[in-house]
Protein backbone atom coordinates (compact mmCIF):
# COMPACT_ATOMS: atom_id res chain seq x y z
CA UNK A 1 0.00 0.00 0.00
CA UNK A 2 1.53 3.26 -1.15
CA UNK A 3 0.75 6.12 1.22
CA UNK A 4 3.26 8.61 -0.15
CA UNK A 5 0.70 10.49 -2.25
CA UNK A 6 -1.78 10.65 0.60
CA UNK A 7 0.92 12.00 2.94
CA UNK A 8 1.94 14.64 0.39
CA UNK A 9 -1.67 15.74 -0.02
CA UNK A 10 -2.18 15.92 3.74
CA UNK A 11 0.94 18.06 4.13
CA UNK A 12 -0.23 20.40 1.37
CA UNK A 13 -3.60 20.75 3.05
CA UNK A 14 -1.99 21.35 6.44
CA UNK A 15 0.19 24.14 5.10
CA UNK A 16 -2.77 25.78 3.37
CA UNK A 17 -5.06 25.50 6.39
CA UNK A 18 -2.41 26.91 8.70
CA UNK A 19 -1.87 29.85 6.33
CA UNK A 20 -5.60 30.54 6.20
CA UNK A 21 -5.84 30.36 9.98
CA UNK A 22 -2.95 32.84 10.33
CA UNK A 23 -4.77 35.26 8.03
CA UNK A 24 -7.90 34.92 10.11
CA UNK A 25 -5.90 35.48 13.31
CA UNK A 26 -4.30 38.60 11.85
CA UNK A 27 -7.78 40.11 11.48
CA UNK A 28 -8.18 39.78 15.24
CA UNK A 29 -10.51 42.75 15.65
CA UNK A 30 -13.33 40.74 14.08
CA UNK A 31 -12.11 37.20 14.63
CA UNK A 32 -14.73 34.60 13.87
CA UNK A 33 -14.21 32.18 16.74
CA UNK A 34 -16.32 29.42 15.21
CA UNK A 35 -14.24 29.62 12.03
CA UNK A 36 -11.04 29.49 14.10
CA UNK A 37 -12.31 26.37 15.85
CA UNK A 38 -13.15 24.82 12.49
CA UNK A 39 -9.62 25.44 11.23
CA UNK A 40 -8.13 24.00 14.42
CA UNK A 41 -10.25 20.87 14.10
CA UNK A 42 -9.40 20.42 10.42
CA UNK A 43 -5.69 20.82 11.16
CA UNK A 44 -5.87 18.44 14.09
CA UNK A 45 -7.69 15.75 12.11
CA UNK A 46 -5.18 15.92 9.26
CA UNK A 47 -2.23 15.75 11.65
CA UNK A 48 -3.78 12.74 13.35
CA UNK A 49 -4.37 11.01 10.03
CA UNK A 50 -0.81 11.80 8.91
CA UNK A 51 0.56 10.34 12.15
CA UNK A 52 -1.53 7.20 11.67
CA UNK A 53 -0.06 6.73 8.21
CA UNK A 54 3.45 6.92 9.65
CA UNK A 55 2.92 3.97 11.97
PQR file with spaces between the fields and no chain letter, atoms N, CA, C, O and H, PARSE charges and radii, in Angstrom:
ATOM       1  N    UNK     1       0.848   -1.188    0.000 -0.4000 1.5000
ATOM       2  CA   UNK     1       0.000    0.000    0.000 -0.0000 2.0000
ATOM       3  C    UNK     1       0.890    1.246    0.000  0.5500 1.7000
ATOM       4  O    UNK     1       1.713    1.441    0.894 -0.5500 1.4000
ATOM       5  N    UNK     2       0.706    2.064   -1.004 -0.4000 1.5000
ATOM       6  CA   UNK     2       1.532    3.262   -1.146 -0.0000 2.0000
ATOM       7  C    UNK     2       0.808    4.462   -0.540  0.5500 1.7000
ATOM       8  O    UNK     2      -0.233    4.892   -1.036 -0.5500 1.4000
ATOM       9  H    UNK     2       0.038    1.905   -1.730  0.4000 1.0000
ATOM      10  N    UNK     3       1.375    4.990    0.536 -0.4000 1.5000
ATOM      11  CA   UNK     3       0.752    6.121    1.220 -0.0000 2.0000
ATOM      12  C    UNK     3       1.460    7.439    0.944  0.5500 1.7000
ATOM      13  O    UNK     3       1.089    8.474    1.497 -0.5500 1.4000
ATOM      14  H    UNK     3       2.221    4.640    0.939  0.4000 1.0000
ATOM      15  N    UNK     4       2.463    7.403    0.103 -0.4000 1.5000
ATOM      16  CA   UNK     4       3.259    8.607   -0.155 -0.0000 2.0000
ATOM      17  C    UNK     4       2.391    9.744   -0.697  0.5500 1.7000
ATOM      18  O    UNK     4       2.499   10.879   -0.234 -0.5500 1.4000
ATOM      19  H    UNK     4       2.764    6.562   -0.346  0.4000 1.0000
ATOM      20  N    UNK     5       1.543    9.450   -1.663 -0.4000 1.5000
ATOM      21  CA   UNK     5       0.702   10.494   -2.251 -0.0000 2.0000
ATOM      22  C    UNK     5      -0.291   11.057   -1.242  0.5500 1.7000
ATOM      23  O    UNK     5      -0.554   12.260   -1.224 -0.5500 1.4000
ATOM      24  H    UNK     5       1.455    8.528   -2.039  0.4000 1.0000
ATOM      25  N    UNK     6      -0.832   10.196   -0.418 -0.4000 1.5000
ATOM      26  CA   UNK     6      -1.778   10.651    0.603 -0.0000 2.0000
ATOM      27  C    UNK     6      -1.060   11.561    1.597  0.5500 1.7000
ATOM      28  O    UNK     6      -1.594   12.600    1.984 -0.5500 1.4000
ATOM      29  H    UNK     6      -0.618    9.219   -0.433  0.4000 1.0000
ATOM      30  N    UNK     7       0.138   11.178    2.008 -0.4000 1.5000
ATOM      31  CA   UNK     7       0.921   12.002    2.936 -0.0000 2.0000
ATOM      32  C    UNK     7       1.240   13.361    2.330  0.5500 1.7000
ATOM      33  O    UNK     7       1.136   14.387    3.003 -0.5500 1.4000
ATOM      34  H    UNK     7       0.571   10.333    1.693  0.4000 1.0000
ATOM      35  N    UNK     8       1.627   13.368    1.065 -0.4000 1.5000
ATOM      36  CA   UNK     8       1.936   14.636    0.392 -0.0000 2.0000
ATOM      37  C    UNK     8       0.708   15.544    0.355  0.5500 1.7000
ATOM      38  O    UNK     8       0.802   16.744    0.612 -0.5500 1.4000
ATOM      39  H    UNK     8       1.711   12.535    0.519  0.4000 1.0000
ATOM      40  N    UNK     9      -0.431   14.963    0.036 -0.4000 1.5000
ATOM      41  CA   UNK     9      -1.674   15.737   -0.023 -0.0000 2.0000
ATOM      42  C    UNK     9      -2.037   16.285    1.357  0.5500 1.7000
ATOM      43  O    UNK     9      -2.446   17.440    1.482 -0.5500 1.4000
ATOM      44  H    UNK     9      -0.507   13.988   -0.174  0.4000 1.0000
ATOM      45  N    UNK    10      -1.890   15.467    2.375 -0.4000 1.5000
ATOM      46  CA   UNK    10      -2.177   15.918    3.736 -0.0000 2.0000
ATOM      47  C    UNK    10      -1.270   17.078    4.130  0.5500 1.7000
ATOM      48  O    UNK    10      -1.730   18.050    4.729 -0.5500 1.4000
ATOM      49  H    UNK    10      -1.558   14.529    2.273  0.4000 1.0000
ATOM      50  N    UNK    11       0.009   16.982    3.800 -0.4000 1.5000
ATOM      51  CA   UNK    11       0.940   18.062    4.129 -0.0000 2.0000
ATOM      52  C    UNK    11       0.582   19.346    3.392  0.5500 1.7000
ATOM      53  O    UNK    11       0.651   20.434    3.964 -0.5500 1.4000
ATOM      54  H    UNK    11       0.383   16.192    3.314  0.4000 1.0000
ATOM      55  N    UNK    12       0.202   19.224    2.132 -0.4000 1.5000
ATOM      56  CA   UNK    12      -0.227   20.402    1.366 -0.0000 2.0000
ATOM      57  C    UNK    12      -1.441   21.056    2.025  0.5500 1.7000
ATOM      58  O    UNK    12      -1.501   22.276    2.176 -0.5500 1.4000
ATOM      59  H    UNK    12       0.146   18.341    1.666  0.4000 1.0000
ATOM      60  N    UNK    13      -2.399   20.228    2.410 -0.4000 1.5000
ATOM      61  CA   UNK    13      -3.603   20.752    3.052 -0.0000 2.0000
ATOM      62  C    UNK    13      -3.278   21.399    4.394  0.5500 1.7000
ATOM      63  O    UNK    13      -3.832   22.444    4.734 -0.5500 1.4000
ATOM      64  H    UNK    13      -2.351   19.237    2.288  0.4000 1.0000
ATOM      65  N    UNK    14      -2.385   20.779    5.152 -0.4000 1.5000
ATOM      66  CA   UNK    14      -1.994   21.348    6.444 -0.0000 2.0000
ATOM      67  C    UNK    14      -1.370   22.722    6.280  0.5500 1.7000
ATOM      68  O    UNK    14      -1.709   23.654    7.009 -0.5500 1.4000
ATOM      69  H    UNK    14      -1.935   19.930    4.876  0.4000 1.0000
ATOM      70  N    UNK    15      -0.468   22.849    5.335 -0.4000 1.5000
ATOM      71  CA   UNK    15       0.190   24.136    5.097 -0.0000 2.0000
ATOM      72  C    UNK    15      -0.846   25.188    4.712  0.5500 1.7000
ATOM      73  O    UNK    15      -0.820   26.307    5.223 -0.5500 1.4000
ATOM      74  H    UNK    15      -0.192   22.092    4.743  0.4000 1.0000
ATOM      75  N    UNK    16      -1.744   24.831    3.822 -0.4000 1.5000
ATOM      76  CA   UNK    16      -2.766   25.783    3.369 -0.0000 2.0000
ATOM      77  C    UNK    16      -3.712   26.170    4.505  0.5500 1.7000
ATOM      78  O    UNK    16      -4.033   27.347    4.670 -0.5500 1.4000
ATOM      79  H    UNK    16      -1.765   23.922    3.407  0.4000 1.0000
ATOM      80  N    UNK    17      -4.150   25.206    5.272 -0.4000 1.5000
ATOM      81  CA   UNK    17      -5.056   25.499    6.387 -0.0000 2.0000
ATOM      82  C    UNK    17      -4.384   26.379    7.435  0.5500 1.7000
ATOM      83  O    UNK    17      -5.004   27.296    7.975 -0.5500 1.4000
ATOM      84  H    UNK    17      -3.889   24.250    5.138  0.4000 1.0000
ATOM      85  N    UNK    18      -3.124   26.098    7.717 -0.4000 1.5000
ATOM      86  CA   UNK    18      -2.406   26.912    8.699 -0.0000 2.0000
ATOM      87  C    UNK    18      -2.219   28.343    8.201  0.5500 1.7000
ATOM      88  O    UNK    18      -2.301   29.290    8.984 -0.5500 1.4000
ATOM      89  H    UNK    18      -2.621   25.354    7.279  0.4000 1.0000
ATOM      90  N    UNK    19      -1.969   28.500    6.906 -0.4000 1.5000
ATOM      91  CA   UNK    19      -1.867   29.853    6.333 -0.0000 2.0000
ATOM      92  C    UNK    19      -3.195   30.597    6.466  0.5500 1.7000
ATOM      93  O    UNK    19      -3.231   31.760    6.867 -0.5500 1.4000
ATOM      94  H    UNK    19      -1.903   27.731    6.270  0.4000 1.0000
ATOM      95  N    UNK    20      -4.281   29.912    6.125 -0.4000 1.5000
ATOM      96  CA   UNK    20      -5.602   30.538    6.202 -0.0000 2.0000
ATOM      97  C    UNK    20      -5.949   30.917    7.640  0.5500 1.7000
ATOM      98  O    UNK    20      -6.551   31.962    7.887 -0.5500 1.4000
ATOM      99  H    UNK    20      -4.252   28.967    5.799  0.4000 1.0000
ATOM     100  N    UNK    21      -5.565   30.061    8.580 -0.4000 1.5000
ATOM     101  CA   UNK    21      -5.840   30.362    9.978 -0.0000 2.0000
ATOM     102  C    UNK    21      -5.022   31.566   10.448  0.5500 1.7000
ATOM     103  O    UNK    21      -5.516   32.386   11.222 -0.5500 1.4000
ATOM     104  H    UNK    21      -5.076   29.213    8.379  0.4000 1.0000
ATOM     105  N    UNK    22      -3.785   31.676    9.988 -0.4000 1.5000
ATOM     106  CA   UNK    22      -2.955   32.836   10.332 -0.0000 2.0000
ATOM     107  C    UNK    22      -3.571   34.130    9.806  0.5500 1.7000
ATOM     108  O    UNK    22      -3.555   35.152   10.492 -0.5500 1.4000
ATOM     109  H    UNK    22      -3.384   31.010    9.359  0.4000 1.0000
ATOM     110  N    UNK    23      -4.108   34.085    8.597 -0.4000 1.5000
ATOM     111  CA   UNK    23      -4.766   35.265    8.029 -0.0000 2.0000
ATOM     112  C    UNK    23      -5.965   35.647    8.892  0.5500 1.7000
ATOM     113  O    UNK    23      -6.170   36.819    9.207 -0.5500 1.4000
ATOM     114  H    UNK    23      -4.121   33.254    8.040  0.4000 1.0000
ATOM     115  N    UNK    24      -6.741   34.655    9.262 -0.4000 1.5000
ATOM     116  CA   UNK    24      -7.903   34.918   10.107 -0.0000 2.0000
ATOM     117  C    UNK    24      -7.475   35.502   11.455  0.5500 1.7000
ATOM     118  O    UNK    24      -8.111   36.426   11.962 -0.5500 1.4000
ATOM     119  H    UNK    24      -6.575   33.702    9.005  0.4000 1.0000
ATOM     120  N    UNK    25      -6.410   34.970   12.028 -0.4000 1.5000
ATOM     121  CA   UNK    25      -5.901   35.480   13.307 -0.0000 2.0000
ATOM     122  C    UNK    25      -5.403   36.916   13.180  0.5500 1.7000
ATOM     123  O    UNK    25      -5.536   37.704   14.116 -0.5500 1.4000
ATOM     124  H    UNK    25      -5.893   34.220   11.617  0.4000 1.0000
ATOM     125  N    UNK    26      -4.836   37.254   12.038 -0.4000 1.5000
ATOM     126  CA   UNK    26      -4.301   38.604   11.848 -0.0000 2.0000
ATOM     127  C    UNK    26      -5.414   39.653   11.771  0.5500 1.7000
ATOM     128  O    UNK    26      -5.163   40.845   11.948 -0.5500 1.4000
ATOM     129  H    UNK    26      -4.728   36.614   11.278  0.4000 1.0000
ATOM     130  N    UNK    27      -6.619   39.212   11.512 -0.4000 1.5000
ATOM     131  CA   UNK    27      -7.782   40.106   11.481 -0.0000 2.0000
ATOM     132  C    UNK    27      -8.476   40.060   12.838  0.5500 1.7000
ATOM     133  O    UNK    27      -9.704   40.006   12.917 -0.5500 1.4000
ATOM     134  H    UNK    27      -6.823   38.244   11.369  0.4000 1.0000
ATOM     135  N    UNK    28      -7.682   40.083   13.900 -0.4000 1.5000
ATOM     136  CA   UNK    28      -8.178   39.777   15.237 -0.0000 2.0000
ATOM     137  C    UNK    28      -9.282   40.695   15.744  0.5500 1.7000
ATOM     138  O    UNK    28      -9.990   40.323   16.680 -0.5500 1.4000
ATOM     139  H    UNK    28      -6.685   40.127   13.837  0.4000 1.0000
ATOM     140  N    UNK    29      -9.453   41.850   15.177 -0.4000 1.5000
ATOM     141  CA   UNK    29     -10.513   42.749   15.646 -0.0000 2.0000
ATOM     142  C    UNK    29     -11.894   42.125   15.440  0.5500 1.7000
ATOM     143  O    UNK    29     -12.807   42.346   16.236 -0.5500 1.4000
ATOM     144  H    UNK    29      -8.878   42.152   14.417  0.4000 1.0000
ATOM     145  N    UNK    30     -12.038   41.361   14.391 -0.4000 1.5000
ATOM     146  CA   UNK    30     -13.327   40.740   14.084 -0.0000 2.0000
ATOM     147  C    UNK    30     -13.175   39.230   13.900  0.5500 1.7000
ATOM     148  O    UNK    30     -13.776   38.637   13.004 -0.5500 1.4000
ATOM     149  H    UNK    30     -11.297   41.181   13.744  0.4000 1.0000
ATOM     150  N    UNK    31     -12.370   38.626   14.755 -0.4000 1.5000
ATOM     151  CA   UNK    31     -12.113   37.196   14.629 -0.0000 2.0000
ATOM     152  C    UNK    31     -13.409   36.402   14.773  0.5500 1.7000
ATOM     153  O    UNK    31     -14.197   36.607   15.696 -0.5500 1.4000
ATOM     154  H    UNK    31     -11.882   39.107   15.483  0.4000 1.0000
ATOM     155  N    UNK    32     -13.592   35.509   13.845 -0.4000 1.5000
ATOM     156  CA   UNK    32     -14.732   34.598   13.869 -0.0000 2.0000
ATOM     157  C    UNK    32     -14.291   33.344   14.634  0.5500 1.7000
ATOM     158  O    UNK    32     -13.597   32.485   14.091 -0.5500 1.4000
ATOM     159  H    UNK    32     -12.952   35.343   13.094  0.4000 1.0000
ATOM     160  N    UNK    33     -14.700   33.257   15.887 -0.4000 1.5000
ATOM     161  CA   UNK    33     -14.213   32.177   16.740 -0.0000 2.0000
ATOM     162  C    UNK    33     -14.686   30.803   16.282  0.5500 1.7000
ATOM     163  O    UNK    33     -13.968   29.819   16.453 -0.5500 1.4000
ATOM     164  H    UNK    33     -15.263   33.955   16.329  0.4000 1.0000
ATOM     165  N    UNK    34     -15.864   30.720   15.713 -0.4000 1.5000
ATOM     166  CA   UNK    34     -16.322   29.424   15.211 -0.0000 2.0000
ATOM     167  C    UNK    34     -15.491   28.991   14.006  0.5500 1.7000
ATOM     168  O    UNK    34     -15.210   27.805   13.837 -0.5500 1.4000
ATOM     169  H    UNK    34     -16.448   31.520   15.574  0.4000 1.0000
ATOM     170  N    UNK    35     -15.100   29.948   13.174 -0.4000 1.5000
ATOM     171  CA   UNK    35     -14.242   29.625   12.035 -0.0000 2.0000
ATOM     172  C    UNK    35     -12.858   29.193   12.519  0.5500 1.7000
ATOM     173  O    UNK    35     -12.273   28.256   11.975 -0.5500 1.4000
ATOM     174  H    UNK    35     -15.328   30.912   13.312  0.4000 1.0000
ATOM     175  N    UNK    36     -12.335   29.872   13.537 -0.4000 1.5000
ATOM     176  CA   UNK    36     -11.039   29.493   14.105 -0.0000 2.0000
ATOM     177  C    UNK    36     -11.093   28.058   14.631  0.5500 1.7000
ATOM     178  O    UNK    36     -10.169   27.274   14.412 -0.5500 1.4000
ATOM     179  H    UNK    36     -12.810   30.633   13.979  0.4000 1.0000
ATOM     180  N    UNK    37     -12.171   27.724   15.317 -0.4000 1.5000
ATOM     181  CA   UNK    37     -12.312   26.372   15.851 -0.0000 2.0000
ATOM     182  C    UNK    37     -12.384   25.356   14.717  0.5500 1.7000
ATOM     183  O    UNK    37     -11.820   24.267   14.819 -0.5500 1.4000
ATOM     184  H    UNK    37     -12.922   28.360   15.495  0.4000 1.0000
ATOM     185  N    UNK    38     -13.068   25.705   13.649 -0.4000 1.5000
ATOM     186  CA   UNK    38     -13.154   24.818   12.490 -0.0000 2.0000
ATOM     187  C    UNK    38     -11.772   24.558   11.906  0.5500 1.7000
ATOM     188  O    UNK    38     -11.427   23.413   11.612 -0.5500 1.4000
ATOM     189  H    UNK    38     -13.527   26.589   13.566  0.4000 1.0000
ATOM     190  N    UNK    39     -10.981   25.614   11.735 -0.4000 1.5000
ATOM     191  CA   UNK    39      -9.616   25.440   11.227 -0.0000 2.0000
ATOM     192  C    UNK    39      -8.798   24.555   12.159  0.5500 1.7000
ATOM     193  O    UNK    39      -8.090   23.658   11.702 -0.5500 1.4000
ATOM     194  H    UNK    39     -11.261   26.543   11.974  0.4000 1.0000
ATOM     195  N    UNK    40      -8.890   24.801   13.451 -0.4000 1.5000
ATOM     196  CA   UNK    40      -8.130   24.000   14.419 -0.0000 2.0000
ATOM     197  C    UNK    40      -8.505   22.528   14.331  0.5500 1.7000
ATOM     198  O    UNK    40      -7.636   21.658   14.380 -0.5500 1.4000
ATOM     199  H    UNK    40      -9.465   25.530   13.822  0.4000 1.0000
ATOM     200  N    UNK    41      -9.794   22.250   14.200 -0.4000 1.5000
ATOM     201  CA   UNK    41     -10.251   20.866   14.102 -0.0000 2.0000
ATOM     202  C    UNK    41      -9.792   20.215   12.803  0.5500 1.7000
ATOM     203  O    UNK    41      -9.395   19.050   12.796 -0.5500 1.4000
ATOM     204  H    UNK    41     -10.500   22.958   14.159  0.4000 1.0000
ATOM     205  N    UNK    42      -9.846   20.962   11.712 -0.4000 1.5000
ATOM     206  CA   UNK    42      -9.402   20.423   10.424 -0.0000 2.0000
ATOM     207  C    UNK    42      -7.905   20.118   10.461  0.5500 1.7000
ATOM     208  O    UNK    42      -7.465   19.080    9.967 -0.5500 1.4000
ATOM     209  H    UNK    42     -10.169   21.909   11.718  0.4000 1.0000
ATOM     210  N    UNK    43      -7.133   21.019   11.045 -0.4000 1.5000
ATOM     211  CA   UNK    43      -5.689   20.819   11.158 -0.0000 2.0000
ATOM     212  C    UNK    43      -5.400   19.616   12.050  0.5500 1.7000
ATOM     213  O    UNK    43      -4.573   18.768   11.714 -0.5500 1.4000
ATOM     214  H    UNK    43      -7.490   21.862   11.447  0.4000 1.0000
ATOM     215  N    UNK    44      -6.076   19.551   13.167 -0.4000 1.5000
ATOM     216  CA   UNK    44      -5.867   18.438   14.094 -0.0000 2.0000
ATOM     217  C    UNK    44      -6.189   17.092   13.437  0.5500 1.7000
ATOM     218  O    UNK    44      -5.431   16.132   13.582 -0.5500 1.4000
ATOM     219  H    UNK    44      -6.747   20.239   13.439  0.4000 1.0000
ATOM     220  N    UNK    45      -7.296   17.023   12.726 -0.4000 1.5000
ATOM     221  CA   UNK    45      -7.687   15.754   12.107 -0.0000 2.0000
ATOM     222  C    UNK    45      -6.688   15.316   11.042  0.5500 1.7000
ATOM     223  O    UNK    45      -6.395   14.128   10.915 -0.5500 1.4000
ATOM     224  H    UNK    45      -7.912   17.802   12.608  0.4000 1.0000
ATOM     225  N    UNK    46      -6.166   16.268   10.281 -0.4000 1.5000
ATOM     226  CA   UNK    46      -5.181   15.916    9.259 -0.0000 2.0000
ATOM     227  C    UNK    46      -3.855   15.490    9.886  0.5500 1.7000
ATOM     228  O    UNK    46      -3.205   14.566    9.398 -0.5500 1.4000
ATOM     229  H    UNK    46      -6.403   17.234   10.384  0.4000 1.0000
ATOM     230  N    UNK    47      -3.458   16.156   10.954 -0.4000 1.5000
ATOM     231  CA   UNK    47      -2.233   15.754   11.655 -0.0000 2.0000
ATOM     232  C    UNK    47      -2.384   14.347   12.234  0.5500 1.7000
ATOM     233  O    UNK    47      -1.457   13.539   12.170 -0.5500 1.4000
ATOM     234  H    UNK    47      -3.987   16.907   11.351  0.4000 1.0000
ATOM     235  N    UNK    48      -3.533   14.068   12.787 -0.4000 1.5000
ATOM     236  CA   UNK    48      -3.782   12.736   13.346 -0.0000 2.0000
ATOM     237  C    UNK    48      -3.731   11.671   12.260  0.5500 1.7000
ATOM     238  O    UNK    48      -3.121   10.617   12.440 -0.5500 1.4000
ATOM     239  H    UNK    48      -4.286   14.724   12.839  0.4000 1.0000
ATOM     240  N    UNK    49      -4.369   11.949   11.147 -0.4000 1.5000
ATOM     241  CA   UNK    49      -4.367   11.011   10.028 -0.0000 2.0000
ATOM     242  C    UNK    49      -2.948   10.802    9.514  0.5500 1.7000
ATOM     243  O    UNK    49      -2.539    9.670    9.252 -0.5500 1.4000
ATOM     244  H    UNK    49      -4.865   12.805   11.001  0.4000 1.0000
ATOM     245  N    UNK    50      -2.199   11.889    9.371 -0.4000 1.5000
ATOM     246  CA   UNK    50      -0.815   11.803    8.915 -0.0000 2.0000
ATOM     247  C    UNK    50       0.000   10.923    9.869  0.5500 1.7000
ATOM     248  O    UNK    50       0.766   10.066    9.429 -0.5500 1.4000
ATOM     249  H    UNK    50      -2.531   12.808    9.584  0.4000 1.0000
ATOM     250  N    UNK    51      -0.170   11.138   11.161 -0.4000 1.5000
ATOM     251  CA   UNK    51       0.560   10.338   12.149 -0.0000 2.0000
ATOM     252  C    UNK    51       0.174    8.867   12.078  0.5500 1.7000
ATOM     253  O    UNK    51       1.025    7.995   12.255 -0.5500 1.4000
ATOM     254  H    UNK    51      -0.793   11.834   11.518  0.4000 1.0000
ATOM     255  N    UNK    52      -1.086    8.585   11.825 -0.4000 1.5000
ATOM     256  CA   UNK    52      -1.526    7.197   11.675 -0.0000 2.0000
ATOM     257  C    UNK    52      -0.857    6.536   10.470  0.5500 1.7000
ATOM     258  O    UNK    52      -0.498    5.359   10.519 -0.5500 1.4000
ATOM     259  H    UNK    52      -1.778    9.293   11.682  0.4000 1.0000
ATOM     260  N    UNK    53      -0.696    7.286    9.410 -0.4000 1.5000
ATOM     261  CA   UNK    53      -0.064    6.733    8.207 -0.0000 2.0000
ATOM     262  C    UNK    53       1.417    6.438    8.427  0.5500 1.7000
ATOM     263  O    UNK    53       1.992    5.600    7.732 -0.5500 1.4000
ATOM     264  H    UNK    53      -0.988    8.241    9.371  0.4000 1.0000
ATOM     265  N    UNK    54       2.030    7.114    9.379 -0.4000 1.5000
ATOM     266  CA   UNK    54       3.455    6.920    9.645 -0.0000 2.0000
ATOM     267  C    UNK    54       3.740    5.759   10.590  0.5500 1.7000
ATOM     268  O    UNK    54       4.900    5.475   10.885 -0.5500 1.4000
ATOM     269  H    UNK    54       1.562    7.795    9.943  0.4000 1.0000
ATOM     270  N    UNK    55       2.716    5.099   11.058 -0.4000 1.5000
ATOM     271  CA   UNK    55       2.924    3.968   11.973 -0.0000 2.0000
ATOM     272  C    UNK    55       3.290    2.723   11.237  0.5500 1.7000
ATOM     273  O    UNK    55       3.500    1.679   11.855 -0.5500 1.4000
ATOM     274  H    UNK    55       1.773    5.330   10.819  0.4000 1.0000
